[in-house]
């Protein structure tokens, strides 16, 4: 998994938020589980700081009003108290940031968002989830906020020409409505030739739909807050390096909980997995008898009636993931 280096949080800003009503939503309404104080460190990264290596090689596109990102490191919650009848079985606080869109959010409607009285739903965007292999194992205790719509980061990677590239972006939404999928702010990923800017498209779809060159992550309301955007793209012949763009996309559809404000501290990205696929070439040799030169194919060759021979086929992999034995290939030979 490609991360954002090893950030220095020694000069980061520390934040604290006490949530006095941790709620569990059920068919009988909200249940008050208890309270806890959440802590996190946060550091803003500028375009120049990213160029200097603050994001582990990732750069920030310099757009007016959308040219900084945050690195967030949640820390262990403290002052945990349980209401009568509740325990760690029903409510086990994890390291998490409490999101309020810079003080604009005042209604409980999704994970991590407190209301005016300090109430928040128990489902938080916790870095514990980043060790889950089902979405791509990150194994880090921090993540990046793109913050505002339009903010874009990018990084270049070497690839094998004429191959496949497997991409897996681990991301989340700070303002998705609990219980509704695809309601949070959206993340966009685009992969282009680093030298020409030509977009790379995903593999041909079975359903006949045109292949996309821009991939949209639509976070749902996973109980631990992270999801994965998976794509397989085709690397054309001649492409040796790609540039991966990750952009803060559309605003969440839960605008009723933002009081008319746009998202200012969302669009969460935790890591990117890139695996180069097989780079295959197929060569053929025409053999007639034991003499490879006797009837080898050329543009002006004339084949005798009922002539017999063999085709030797060699399939070579020049890098990336190996060709597994279950893979099937269809080879068509045309004789002029």
Buried (B, 14 or more C-beta within 10 A) or exposed (E): BBBBEEBEBEEBEEBEBBBBBBBBBEEEEBBBBBBBBBBBBBBEBBBEBBEEEBBEBBBBBEEEEBBBBBBBBBBEBEEBEBBEEBEEEBBEBBBBBBBBBEEBBBBBBBBBBBBEEBBBBBBBBBBBBBEBEEBBBBEBBBBBBBBBBBBBBBBBBEBBBBBBBBBBBBBBBBBBBBEBEBBBBBBBBBBBBBEEEBBBBBEEEEEEEEEBBBBEBBBBBBEBBBBBBEBEBBBEEEBEEBBBBBBBBEBBBBEEBBEEEBBBBBBBBBBBBBEBBBBBEEEEEBBBEEEEEEBEEEEEEEEEEEEEBEEEEEEEBEEBBEBEEEEEEEEEEEEE
